[in-house]
C-alpha cells in the first residue's frame, strides 16, 4: 500500500544525480507542489524525462531555472527560452524526442518489452548512429525502453491506497510514467478514502504507487 508522506519527505528521497520522470503537458497534470519542494531542497544533477520544459516560472521550468537539471529529455522546449540559453552555455544537455516515440519508450519501460520500432526520424539526422531494423521491406529505428529512478506524477483524485483518477487532459503522460520508474510519488489534488473512486474509474492502480503527497488544485 502506498504511504502518505509530506512534500519535504518526498523531496528528501530524491538524491543528487537521480533520473526523474515528471508528468504533465505544459504544466497541466504536473506535480507543482512537489516540484517546489525539490527546488527548495536544491537537489542537483537531475536527469529529467518529461513532455516539455514548461514556461518561465511554471512546471518543469522551475527545476531548470534553479540549475538543478543536468540533462533534459523532452518533446518540446520552445516555450522556455532559458533552455536555449543554458544549452548555448553548456549548462544543460538537451535531447529532443518525438512525442509519440517518447510515449512508447516509456510504455516499453513499464511493460518490460525490449523497445519500440518506429519510422519516425528515418532519413533525418535523428537516425545517425542509431540501430536500424528492416521489417517487411520497411526500415525502422529501434528506440530503447525508457525508465527512471523516480516518477513524479499528479492525480486529481487519489485514495489512500494510491488508486488514481485523472481529470481531463491532465491524464497525459502520468499513467505511463507511473509504470516506468523504480519509485513513484503521486501528488494528490484531492486525497479521498479507499472506496471513494469507483473501480471502473481507476486509471492507475495503487500497486504502481509507492508514496502519496497532498497537493491541492492550483
C-alpha angles and dihedrals in degrees: 000000000000116000123229111230137167122261089249092052091049093049089048091060092064111083128204111278096026124146111237134187113207120197125220144081113243086336095309105128095008121138094246100174092046089052089052090051091053091049090051091051092047099223106185139203096031123172104212129199114193143133095255146349094254121225127287110299095002135094120330088356088080091062091049094047090051090055093241098125120084097174130018123200109188145139098230134019103161098110093058110067090185090072092062091047093051091045090053092049093048093243094117133041111210129193117186116208128185108257097237091046092052092049091052093046089055091046089052090049090054100044097042100242121146098248145291131286112214135167090209109115097018111142093019136092087269089073095055111119092359129126112258122200124195117214126175090343095310126108122225137182115236109229115195124231115270122224136158141198091245137018116204110196140162132224129188094216120021126172125213091263090058099254109151138209116187124209118231118303091353084087093075112116097351100093092047094048091049088068099044108060137075092232125024124200119188124198108213118214086193123016111207136179122266111277093030092105114066111238092240090055095055108109099172114032116223091243087082095052124086103174138018127204126188112245119159128209115286 
